[in-house]
Amino acid sequence: MKNISVLVTGGAGFIGANLVRMLLKLDYKVTVFDNFSTGRYAYLEGLPVDIVEGDVLDRDLLVEVIRSHQSIIHLAAQTGVPGSLIDPYQDCEANVVGTLNVLEACRAAKDSSDTKMSQKIIFASSNAPLGRQIPPASEDKAPLPVSPYGASKLAAEAYCLAYYGSWGLNTIVLRFGNVYGPFSEHKGSVVAEFFKAICNNNVITMHGDGEQTRDFVYVADLCRSVLLALDCDEVGEVYQIATGIETSINRLVEMVQDVSGSDTSIYKAPTRHGDVRKNYSMIVKARDMLGWDPEVNLDLGLRKTYEWFVNYT
Ligand SMILES: NC(=O)c1ccc[n+]([C@@H]2O[C@H](COP(=O)([O-])OP(=O)(O)OC[C@H]3O[C@@H](n4cnc5c(N)ncnc54)[C@H](O)[C@@H]3O)[C@@H](O)[C@H]2O)c1
């Protein structure tokens, strides 16, 4: 019986909806903090969670809510490169100032006498901070972001590490690969877009020549890494969370067509600014320090995801 209170910012989103279910199975007491800008109430329907509708830019509310929780999983963010190109200020506010607000509220909770904050602060980062580094992405490479999103995630990572260094907050940064799985109907990520196109009998839109590569990690595997991080004593650290396997978008199209039995046609759109050409990660550190390994291969993960899309749409 865990009986530990965990606050999940962004818990109504894609990763949040999956993670909250896994936390509940392990008997964590879960509160979701979300402004529902992209997340959905429907994803949390019927779950025994407390929901606080709020924005990570609301400092007072964060201080009030965080003080009654032992661990924080900070997922809330402006979550992609395209949004950051459209409005870099909004991206910076949500991702940098929002994270700083979470950390400050955790510091206040740690300092106050009625605090329960003693456990972990897990920050959801990405490979975007590494940017134009030659793959594989790894924790020891110098970040060279190519998008405002990469810059804002990098700044937020830096604050997490600084709050460990300056005030001993138990922060852990997890850099997620390309996550896919159930509860992603609202997402513009490549797997979600392909399955939505197939379910709606639309053409699949592919950006660039399709030879760009990504490291696709199934959401349940990814959430297991977060659960392990909650129990990990190696804090003030950055971990790459992916599979170590590089898959081209052309190969992904073949796989989603095979999984869905569809021969939907492909529309090739121009390459998007800020997208990196090749991307996959080394996951040795997560294996060694978190004891984490991905278990669901891409074929199985795509089948589970397609099944969810068919039932949801
Ligand atoms: N999905 C991926 O492939 C991926 C890859 C790398 C990193 N990440 C990171 O993981 C986290 C979760 O991503 P996701 O894919 O679940 O995205 P998502 O958009 O589904 O979830 C984000 C959630 O945060 C909420 N939110 C956004 N801004 C907020 C704010 N200012 N205050 C309060 N709530 C706010 C949204 O309503 C949503 O519920 C993000 O930090 C994202 O950058 C995701």
The ligand as a Tripos MOL2 file, in Angstrom:
@<TRIPOS>MOLECULE
LIG
   44    48     1     0     0
SMALL
NO_CHARGES

@<TRIPOS>ATOM
      1 N1          4.0820   12.9870  -26.0370 N.am      1 LIG1
      2 C1          5.3750   12.9730  -26.3220 C.2       1 LIG1
      3 O1          5.8210   12.3150  -27.2810 O.2       1 LIG1
      4 C2          6.3550   13.7480  -25.4770 C.ar      1 LIG1
      5 C3          7.7180   13.6930  -25.8130 C.ar      1 LIG1
      6 C4          8.6240   14.3940  -25.0570 C.ar      1 LIG1
      7 C5          8.1940   15.1330  -23.9520 C.ar      1 LIG1
      8 N2          6.8520   15.1900  -23.6610 N.ar      1 LIG1
      9 C6          6.4310   15.9960  -22.5160 C.3       1 LIG1
     10 O2          5.5540   15.2520  -21.6980 O.3       1 LIG1
     11 C7          4.6030   16.1100  -21.0900 C.3       1 LIG1
     12 C8          3.1850   15.6070  -21.3520 C.3       1 LIG1
     13 O3          2.9710   15.6110  -22.7520 O.3       1 LIG1
     14 P1          1.6570   15.0110  -23.4130 P.3       1 LIG1
     15 O4          2.0820   14.3970  -24.6990 O.co2     1 LIG1
     16 O5          0.8960   14.2200  -22.4510 O.co2     1 LIG1
     17 O6          0.8940   16.3550  -23.7940 O.3       1 LIG1
     18 P2         -0.6510   16.7540  -23.5740 P.3       1 LIG1
     19 O7         -0.8650   18.0420  -24.3160 O.co2     1 LIG1
     20 O8         -1.5280   15.6350  -23.8760 O.co2     1 LIG1
     21 O9         -0.6820   17.0350  -22.0190 O.3       1 LIG1
     22 C9         -0.3040   18.2720  -21.4660 C.3       1 LIG1
     23 C10        -1.3090   18.5890  -20.3910 C.3       1 LIG1
     24 O10        -0.9030   19.8160  -19.7430 O.3       1 LIG1
     25 C11        -2.0230   20.6690  -19.6480 C.3       1 LIG1
     26 N3         -1.4970   22.0340  -19.6360 N.ar      1 LIG1
     27 C12        -0.8960   22.6710  -20.6750 C.ar      1 LIG1
     28 N4         -0.5180   23.9060  -20.2810 N.ar      1 LIG1
     29 C13        -0.8690   24.0170  -18.9770 C.ar      1 LIG1
     30 C14        -0.7390   25.0640  -18.0260 C.ar      1 LIG1
     31 N5         -0.1730   26.2480  -18.3520 N.pl3     1 LIG1
     32 N6         -1.1940   24.8550  -16.7680 N.ar      1 LIG1
     33 C15        -1.7920   23.6730  -16.4320 C.ar      1 LIG1
     34 N7         -1.9540   22.6610  -17.2970 N.ar      1 LIG1
     35 C16        -1.4850   22.8340  -18.5650 C.ar      1 LIG1
     36 C17        -2.8950   20.3480  -20.8480 C.3       1 LIG1
     37 O11        -4.2570   20.7040  -20.6740 O.3       1 LIG1
     38 C18        -2.7080   18.8310  -20.9470 C.3       1 LIG1
     39 O12        -3.6550   18.1400  -20.1540 O.3       1 LIG1
     40 C19         4.8920   17.5010  -21.6380 C.3       1 LIG1
     41 O13         5.6940   18.2020  -20.7290 O.3       1 LIG1
     42 C20         5.6540   17.2350  -22.9090 C.3       1 LIG1
     43 O14         6.4800   18.3080  -23.2920 O.3       1 LIG1
     44 C21         5.9280   14.5190  -24.3880 C.ar      1 LIG1
@<TRIPOS>BOND
     1     1     2 1
     2     2     3 2
     3     2     4 1
     4     4     5 ar
     5     4    44 ar
     6     5     6 ar
     7     6     7 ar
     8     7     8 ar
     9     8     9 1
    10     8    44 ar
    11     9    10 1
    12     9    42 1
    13    10    11 1
    14    11    12 1
    15    11    40 1
    16    12    13 1
    17    13    14 1
    18    14    15 2
    19    14    16 1
    20    14    17 1
    21    17    18 1
    22    18    19 2
    23    18    20 1
    24    18    21 1
    25    21    22 1
    26    22    23 1
    27    23    24 1
    28    23    38 1
    29    24    25 1
    30    25    26 1
    31    25    36 1
    32    26    27 ar
    33    26    35 ar
    34    27    28 ar
    35    28    29 ar
    36    29    30 ar
    37    29    35 ar
    38    30    31 1
    39    30    32 ar
    40    32    33 ar
    41    33    34 ar
    42    34    35 ar
    43    36    37 1
    44    36    38 1
    45    38    39 1
    46    40    41 1
    47    40    42 1
    48    42    43 1
@<TRIPOS>SUBSTRUCTURE
     1 LIG1         1 GROUP 0 **** ****
